[in-house]
Amino acid sequence: MMLSDQRERLVGLSKRIKGDSLPLEALRDSISELSYILQRIEELLPGSEIDITSTGQLGHAIYSRSTRGLRFYSQCLLLWSYRILEILKEIGGIEASPGLRLARIIIAAHFGTANGKLKTNLTRESGFLQSPGFAPGGVFKYAIGPLGSPASTASRSDRQIVEALFKKYCPGEKDFNWWTACYIILHQRDHKVSIEDLRQIERFLRDNGGIITDSKSVIECVMTSLERFVTPEAQ
């Protein structure tokens, strides 16, 4: 689903929210703001795809401005999405996904969630949240830390825990990749991750870094939750 399609679906869902109470007004306003964030991301994407090896000074300036803007709006997308889900939790009892909740905590708390070797490898100059990595359609992943791999800071026991959980929850996945292993476990659709296993994954990410969520998962979570709220019989 393209960003423009996501915006239209969000607007349509907002129109189906009836009532004039403060929580419902806040929900509609937040959906409108999230729609604007998606619009800005869509507008900035072309500039971020400029080949800076074959462009002039103007192209460099557009590329730099676009990537800075996308970094900002990518974090806005996550925070506003979580805001919508927090409202839905209060008025509809709908919980955010574990991956989205963790991503929001990490961005909001920034350096406060890092421990161990990860904390010593991060500085305010290098940044805690890696620049978003883009794929066709505007999907980008949020990754913790500017490190080559979570394994670069993880202890042997930490690595063994994640490897075991990967085998447990992803038996059909053949290729193990440190950057995506925890992401795949957090976003399991066919297997519900136990609370204890989820805590272990969260602890590993906070201590060692890794990919935590992406824009596609964030928006899908928001839209699915809104559908459940405006159509209670679908729950």
C-alpha positions in Angstrom: 0.0 0.0 0.0 1.4 3.4 -1.1 1.6 6.3 1.3 -1.2 8.2 -0.5 -3.4 5.1 -0.1 -2.6 5.0 3.6 -3.5 8.7 4.0 -6.8 8.2 2.3 -7.6 5.2 4.4 -6.8 7.1 7.6 -9.0 10.0 6.6 -11.8 7.5 5.8 -11.4 5.9 9.3 -11.4 9.3 10.9 -14.8 10.2 9.4 -16.3 7.0 10.9 -15.4 8.1 14.4 -18.6 9.6 15.9 -19.0 11.7 19.0 -17.7 15.0 20.4 -16.0 14.0 23.6 -12.5 15.2 24.3 -10.8 11.8 23.7 -12.6 11.4 20.3 -11.7 14.9 19.3 -8.0 14.2 20.2 -8.2 10.9 18.3 -9.5 12.6 15.1 -6.9 15.4 15.4 -4.1 12.9 15.9 -5.2 11.0 12.8 -5.2 14.2 10.8 -1.7 15.0 12.0 -0.5 11.5 11.1 -2.0 11.9 7.7 0.1 15.1 7.3 3.2 13.4 8.4 2.7 10.7 5.7 2.2 13.5 3.1 5.5 15.1 4.1 7.3 11.8 3.9 5.9 11.2 0.5 7.0 14.7 -0.7 10.5 14.3 0.7 11.2 10.8 -0.7 12.2 11.9 -4.2 14.9 14.2 -2.9 16.3 11.4 -0.7 16.8 9.2 -3.8 19.1 11.6 -5.6 22.4 10.1 -6.7 24.8 12.5 -5.0 27.7 11.0 -7.0 26.4 12.5 -10.2 24.7 15.7 -9.1 25.7 19.3 -8.5 25.6 21.6 -5.5 21.8 22.1 -5.8 21.2 18.3 -5.9 23.4 17.9 -2.8 21.4 20.5 -1.0 18.1 18.9 -1.9 19.4 15.5 -0.8 20.7 16.8 2.5 17.4 18.7 3.2 15.3 15.7 2.3 17.2 13.2 4.4 17.2 15.5 7.5 13.4 16.0 7.0 12.8 12.3 6.6 14.7 11.5 9.8 12.5 14.0 11.7 9.2 12.9 10.2 10.1 9.2 10.6 10.3 9.8 14.4 7.1 11.9 14.2 5.3 9.0 12.5 6.2 6.7 15.3 5.3 9.0 18.1 2.0 10.2 16.6 1.1 6.6 15.8 1.7 5.6 19.3 -0.3 8.6 20.5 -3.3 7.3 18.5 -2.9 3.8 20.0 -2.7 5.2 23.5 -6.0 7.0 23.0 -7.5 3.8 21.6 -6.2 1.9 24.6 -8.0 4.3 27.0 -11.3 4.4 25.2 -11.4 1.0 23.5 -9.0 -1.3 25.4 -6.9 -1.8 22.2 -3.3 -2.6 22.9 -0.3 -1.5 20.7 1.9 -4.2 19.3 5.1 -5.0 21.3 7.4 -3.9 18.5 5.7 -0.5 18.2 5.6 0.0 22.0 9.3 -0.7 22.3 10.2 1.5 19.4 8.3 4.4 20.9 9.9 3.9 24.3 13.4 3.9 22.8 12.9 7.1 20.8 11.1 8.9 23.6 13.7 8.0 26.2 16.6 8.2 23.7 19.9 7.5 25.5 18.1 6.5 28.7 17.3 3.0 27.5 20.8 2.0 26.4 23.0 -0.1 28.7 26.3 -1.9 28.7 28.6 -1.7 25.7 26.0 -0.1 23.5 25.9 3.0 25.8 29.7 3.4 25.6 29.6 3.2 21.8 26.9 5.9 21.3 27.4 9.6 21.4 25.1 12.6 20.8 27.1 13.3 17.6 26.7 9.9 16.1 23.1 9.5 17.3 21.1 6.9 19.0 18.6 6.2 16.2 20.2 5.2 13.0 19.1 7.2 9.9 16.1 5.5 8.4 16.8 3.0 5.6 14.4 3.3 2.7 12.9 0.7 0.4 10.4 1.1 -2.5 7.1 2.6 -1.5 8.6 4.6 1.4 9.0 1.8 3.9 11.8 2.5 6.3 13.2 0.7 9.3 14.1 2.1 12.7 17.4 0.8 14.0 19.1 1.4 17.3 22.7 2.6 17.3 25.2 3.3 14.5 26.9 -0.1 14.9 27.8 -2.7 12.3 25.7 -5.4 14.0 24.1 -6.1 17.4 26.6 -8.9 17.7 29.4 -6.3 17.9 28.4 -5.5 21.5 26.5 -8.6 22.6 28.0 -11.2 25.0 28.1 -14.8 24.1 25.1 -15.6 26.4 23.1 -12.7 24.8 23.8 -14.1 21.3 22.8 -17.6 22.4 19.4 -16.3 23.8 18.5 -14.6 20.5 19.6 -17.5 18.4 17.5 -19.9 20.4 14.4 -17.6 20.2 14.9 -17.3 16.5 14.8 -21.0 16.1 11.8 -21.2 18.3 9.6 -18.6 16.7 11.0 -18.6 13.1 11.5 -22.2 12.2 10.8 -21.5 8.5 13.5 -18.8 8.3 16.8 -20.2 7.0 19.0 -17.1 7.0 19.9 -15.7 10.4 20.8 -12.0 10.3 21.5 -10.0 13.5 20.0 -6.8 12.2 16.6 -8.5 11.5 16.4 -11.4 13.9 14.8 -9.5 16.8 12.5 -7.6 14.4 11.2 -10.9 12.9 10.5 -12.3 16.4 8.8 -9.1 17.5 6.5 -9.1 14.5 5.5 -12.8 14.5 1.9 -13.2 13.2 1.5 -17.0 13.5 3.1 -17.5 17.0 2.3 -15.4 20.1 5.6 -14.5 21.7 5.6 -15.3 25.5 5.9 -12.4 27.9 9.3 -13.7 29.2 10.7 -14.2 25.7 9.5 -10.7 24.8 11.3 -9.3 27.8 14.5 -11.0 26.7 14.2 -9.6 23.2 13.6 -6.1 24.6 16.5 -6.4 26.9 18.8 -7.5 24.1 17.7 -4.6 21.9 18.3 -2.1 24.6 21.7 -3.4 25.4 23.0 -4.3 21.9 20.9 -2.5 19.3 19.1 -3.8 16.3 16.0 -3.2 14.1 12.9 -2.6 16.1 10.1 -1.7 13.7 9.3 -0.1 10.3 6.8 2.3 8.9 4.7 -0.4 7.2 4.2 -2.2 10.5 3.5 1.0 12.4 0.8 2.2 10.0 -0.8 -1.2 9.6 -1.0 -1.5 13.4 -2.7 1.9 13.6 -5.2 1.2 10.8 -6.0 -2.3 12.0 -6.6 -0.9 15.5 -8.8 1.9 14.2 -10.8 -0.6 12.2 -11.4 -2.6 15.4 -12.5 0.6 17.2 -15.0 1.9 14.5 -16.3 -1.6 13.8 -16.6 -3.3 17.2 -18.3 -6.4 15.8 -15.2 -7.1 13.8 -13.2 -7.8 17.0 
